[in-house]
């Protein structure tokens, strides 16, 4: 789920930003939701802390209930979220250098009075490029059930014995998918490594690989010991990030 979180204390502008997001997202076949707030109060903080999924923030730099700069600092430092995208919007141009100088990894600082609609569209495009690169999904249908699984959540894909399907093992469970292992890998990207004839691993989910013991430990603590002899060196180098 792609989440847009808008904080703006002027109702007309808040609705305008939401309409601009709806217009922008018409180009994408992605499920999304807009969440709107008029200040950085306890409700906002609780919501932001608990919300899951990829987030794009549009933050007004000044509201009756707090500062957008402080809100961005909460997101980055208190919640340790350095992945979500933050766009700062303000009618006060003098805050631009203060906001950008805080090292909060802002996508942009947009002046409400200076062609803000086009600049917002440009900033959203940057956010979507980041989303596409980091949060790609495999979408398919199997036995009348539609699946939408993020690449990053997948630990491994394994060809099922005596079957024409594979099993995707993700952080939250196992999912069947029709096709050979090579066919499934053709729908994925380079983070997936075929470590033997029947199994491919998501290298981004690997915490460590012991070459001597031929032992993969995933970030969730689970283990895998079936890398083929011919693939051990490549596995070692892939985990080290040099292949």
ZAVODO-754004 format. One record per residue (C-alpha): residue number from 1; residue in one letter; x negated, y, z negated. Coordinates in nm, 2 decimals, always signed. Layout:
% residues N
  drenpa  setor      xx      yy      zz
     NUM      a       X       Y       Z
...
//
This chain:
% residues 243
  drenpa  setor      xx      yy      zz
       1      x   +0.00   +0.00   +0.00
       2      x   -0.13   +0.35   +0.09
       3      x   -0.03   +0.61   -0.16
       4      x   -0.02   +0.99   -0.11
       5      x   -0.01   +1.18   -0.44
       6      x   +0.09   +1.54   -0.40
       7      x   +0.06   +1.80   -0.68
       8      x   +0.20   +2.14   -0.59
       9      x   +0.41   +2.37   -0.81
      10      x   +0.58   +2.55   -0.52
      11      x   +0.87   +2.33   -0.41
      12      x   +0.88   +2.46   -0.05
      13      x   +0.51   +2.38   +0.00
      14      x   +0.54   +2.05   -0.17
      15      x   +0.82   +1.94   +0.08
      16      x   +0.61   +2.09   +0.37
      17      x   +0.31   +1.87   +0.27
      18      x   +0.53   +1.57   +0.25
      19      x   +0.68   +1.64   +0.59
      20      x   +0.33   +1.68   +0.74
      21      x   +0.23   +1.35   +0.59
      22      x   +0.54   +1.18   +0.74
      23      x   +0.46   +1.33   +1.08
      24      x   +0.10   +1.22   +1.06
      25      x   +0.18   +0.86   +0.95
      26      x   +0.41   +0.81   +1.25
      27      x   +0.10   +0.72   +1.44
      28      x   +0.02   +0.43   +1.21
      29      x   +0.19   +0.09   +1.14
      30      x   +0.10   +0.11   +0.77
      31      x   +0.32   +0.09   +0.47
      32      x   +0.29   +0.41   +0.26
      33      x   +0.46   +0.61   -0.01
      34      x   +0.45   +0.98   -0.12
      35      x   +0.45   +1.06   -0.49
      36      x   +0.52   +1.42   -0.58
      37      x   +0.44   +1.62   -0.90
      38      x   +0.45   +1.99   -0.99
      39      x   +0.16   +1.98   -1.25
      40      x   -0.11   +1.78   -1.41
      41      x   +0.08   +1.68   -1.72
      42      x   +0.08   +1.35   -1.92
      43      x   +0.33   +1.20   -1.67
      44      x   +0.08   +1.27   -1.39
      45      x   -0.21   +1.13   -1.58
      46      x   -0.03   +0.81   -1.67
      47      x   +0.09   +0.76   -1.32
      48      x   -0.25   +0.81   -1.16
      49      x   -0.42   +0.58   -1.41
      50      x   -0.18   +0.29   -1.35
      51      x   -0.11   +0.32   -0.98
      52      x   -0.28   +0.05   -0.77
      53      x   -0.37   +0.06   -0.40
      54      x   -0.56   +0.32   -0.19
      55      x   -0.48   +0.68   -0.29
      56      x   -0.50   +1.01   -0.10
      57      x   -0.46   +1.31   -0.33
      58      x   -0.34   +1.66   -0.22
      59      x   -0.42   +1.87   -0.52
      60      x   -0.31   +2.23   -0.58
      61      x   -0.60   +2.41   -0.74
      62      x   -0.38   +2.61   -0.98
      63      x   -0.05   +2.51   -1.14
      64      x   +0.13   +2.61   -1.46
      65      x   +0.02   +2.27   -1.59
      66      x   -0.35   +2.25   -1.52
      67      x   -0.62   +2.28   -1.26
      68      x   -0.68   +2.07   -0.96
      69      x   -1.05   +2.08   -1.02
      70      x   -1.00   +1.93   -1.37
      71      x   -0.76   +1.68   -1.22
      72      x   -1.03   +1.57   -0.96
      73      x   -1.28   +1.54   -1.25
      74      x   -1.04   +1.31   -1.43
      75      x   -1.00   +1.09   -1.13
      76      x   -1.37   +1.06   -1.06
      77      x   -1.52   +1.06   -1.41
      78      x   -1.25   +0.95   -1.66
      79      x   -1.08   +0.69   -1.44
      80      x   -1.41   +0.61   -1.26
      81      x   -1.24   +0.63   -0.92
      82      x   -1.49   +0.72   -0.65
      83      x   -1.30   +0.55   -0.37
      84      x   -0.98   +0.75   -0.35
      85      x   -0.97   +1.05   -0.11
      86      x   -0.91   +1.40   -0.26
      87      x   -0.80   +1.71   -0.06
      88      x   -0.80   +2.03   -0.25
      89      x   -0.54   +2.30   -0.14
      90      x   -0.53   +2.66   -0.26
      91      x   -0.43   +3.01   -0.17
      92      x   -0.73   +3.13   -0.36
      93      x   -1.03   +3.11   -0.13
      94      x   -1.27   +3.22   -0.41
      95      x   -1.23   +2.87   -0.57
      96      x   -1.37   +2.69   -0.27
      97      x   -1.74   +2.70   -0.37
      98      x   -1.66   +2.61   -0.73
      99      x   -1.45   +2.31   -0.62
     100      x   -1.71   +2.19   -0.37
     101      x   -2.00   +2.25   -0.61
     102      x   -1.86   +2.01   -0.87
     103      x   -1.98   +1.71   -0.68
     104      x   -1.64   +1.55   -0.69
     105      x   -1.66   +1.41   -0.33
     106      x   -1.38   +1.62   -0.19
     107      x   -1.27   +1.55   +0.17
     108      x   -1.19   +1.92   +0.22
     109      x   -1.09   +2.24   +0.06
     110      x   -0.79   +2.39   +0.25
     111      x   -0.68   +2.75   +0.23
     112      x   -0.30   +2.76   +0.23
     113      x   -0.32   +3.09   +0.43
     114      x   -0.56   +2.98   +0.70
     115      x   -0.41   +2.73   +0.96
     116      x   -0.35   +2.49   +0.68
     117      x   -0.13   +2.25   +0.88
     118      x   -0.39   +2.17   +1.14
     119      x   -0.67   +2.15   +0.88
     120      x   -0.45   +1.91   +0.67
     121      x   -0.40   +1.69   +0.97
     122      x   -0.78   +1.69   +1.03
     123      x   -0.84   +1.60   +0.67
     124      x   -0.58   +1.32   +0.67
     125      x   -0.75   +1.17   +0.98
     126      x   -1.08   +1.15   +0.79
     127      x   -0.90   +0.98   +0.51
     128      x   -0.75   +0.72   +0.74
     129      x   -1.08   +0.64   +0.90
     130      x   -1.21   +0.57   +0.55
     131      x   -0.90   +0.36   +0.48
     132      x   -0.94   +0.16   +0.81
     133      x   -1.30   +0.08   +0.74
     134      x   -1.26   -0.02   +0.38
     135      x   -0.91   -0.16   +0.35
     136      x   -0.85   -0.35   +0.66
     137      x   -0.58   -0.62   +0.64
     138      x   -0.51   -0.95   +0.82
     139      x   -0.14   -0.96   +0.91
     140      x   +0.02   -1.28   +1.04
     141      x   +0.33   -1.50   +1.01
     142      x   +0.33   -1.86   +0.90
     143      x   +0.65   -2.07   +0.87
     144      x   +0.87   -1.76   +0.88
     145      x   +0.68   -1.59   +0.61
     146      x   +0.49   -1.26   +0.69
     147      x   +0.15   -1.21   +0.52
     148      x   -0.05   -0.89   +0.48
     149      x   -0.38   -0.96   +0.30
     150      x   -0.66   -0.71   +0.25
     151      x   -1.00   -0.83   +0.37
     152      x   -1.16   -0.71   +0.05
     153      x   -0.95   -0.93   -0.17
     154      x   -1.04   -1.25   +0.02
     155      x   -1.31   -1.48   -0.14
     156      x   -1.32   -1.75   +0.13
     157      x   -1.15   -1.92   +0.42
     158      x   -1.16   -2.29   +0.44
     159      x   -1.05   -2.53   +0.72
     160      x   -0.80   -2.78   +0.58
     161      x   -0.89   -3.14   +0.65
     162      x   -0.68   -3.33   +0.91
     163      x   -0.48   -3.01   +0.98
     164      x   -0.45   -2.73   +1.23
     165      x   -0.45   -2.46   +0.96
     166      x   -0.69   -2.29   +0.72
     167      x   -0.65   -2.18   +0.36
     168      x   -0.73   -1.82   +0.26
     169      x   -0.84   -1.80   -0.10
     170      x   -0.79   -1.44   -0.23
     171      x   -0.81   -1.28   -0.57
     172      x   -0.44   -1.34   -0.63
     173      x   -0.39   -1.68   -0.49
     174      x   -0.41   -1.91   -0.18
     175      x   -0.24   -1.85   +0.15
     176      x   -0.21   -2.08   +0.46
     177      x   -0.28   -1.96   +0.80
     178      x   -0.24   -2.13   +1.14
     179      x   -0.56   -2.20   +1.35
     180      x   -0.91   -2.31   +1.34
     181      x   -1.18   -2.14   +1.12
     182      x   -1.33   -1.97   +1.42
     183      x   -0.99   -1.84   +1.53
     184      x   -0.92   -1.70   +1.19
     185      x   -1.27   -1.54   +1.18
     186      x   -1.20   -1.38   +1.51
     187      x   -0.93   -1.17   +1.32
     188      x   -1.17   -1.06   +1.05
     189      x   -1.50   -0.86   +1.05
     190      x   -1.87   -0.90   +0.98
     191      x   -1.84   -0.92   +0.60
     192      x   -1.73   -1.28   +0.65
     193      x   -2.01   -1.54   +0.68
     194      x   -1.96   -1.89   +0.80
     195      x   -2.17   -2.09   +0.55
     196      x   -2.09   -2.43   +0.68
     197      x   -1.87   -2.59   +0.95
     198      x   -1.55   -2.56   +0.74
     199      x   -1.59   -2.26   +0.51
     200      x   -1.65   -1.88   +0.55
     201      x   -1.73   -1.65   +0.26
     202      x   -1.67   -1.28   +0.21
     203      x   -2.02   -1.16   +0.13
     204      x   -1.87   -0.85   -0.04
     205      x   -1.71   -1.08   -0.30
     206      x   -2.04   -1.25   -0.38
     207      x   -2.21   -1.14   -0.70
     208      x   -2.52   -1.36   -0.67
     209      x   -2.67   -1.64   -0.47
     210      x   -2.93   -1.87   -0.62
     211      x   -3.13   -2.00   -0.33
     212      x   -3.30   -2.29   -0.52
     213      x   -2.97   -2.42   -0.67
     214      x   -2.77   -2.33   -0.36
     215      x   -2.52   -2.16   -0.59
     216      x   -2.28   -1.88   -0.50
     217      x   -2.12   -1.70   -0.78
     218      x   -1.82   -1.47   -0.69
     219      x   -1.74   -1.15   -0.87
     220      x   -1.45   -1.32   -1.04
     221      x   -1.68   -1.58   -1.19
     222      x   -1.59   -1.87   -0.96
     223      x   -1.87   -2.08   -0.80
     224      x   -1.94   -2.23   -0.46
     225      x   -2.21   -2.49   -0.39
     226      x   -2.15   -2.60   -0.03
     227      x   -2.36   -2.37   +0.19
     228      x   -2.53   -2.59   +0.45
     229      x   -2.91   -2.63   +0.45
     230      x   -2.93   -2.46   +0.78
     231      x   -2.74   -2.15   +0.65
     232      x   -2.91   -2.11   +0.31
     233      x   -3.17   -1.86   +0.43
     234      x   -2.92   -1.65   +0.61
     235      x   -2.69   -1.66   +0.31
     236      x   -2.98   -1.54   +0.09
     237      x   -3.05   -1.26   +0.33
     238      x   -2.69   -1.16   +0.37
     239      x   -2.64   -1.13   +0.00
     240      x   -2.96   -0.92   -0.02
     241      x   -2.82   -0.69   +0.25
     242      x   -3.10   -0.75   +0.50
     243      x   -2.92   -0.95   +0.76
//
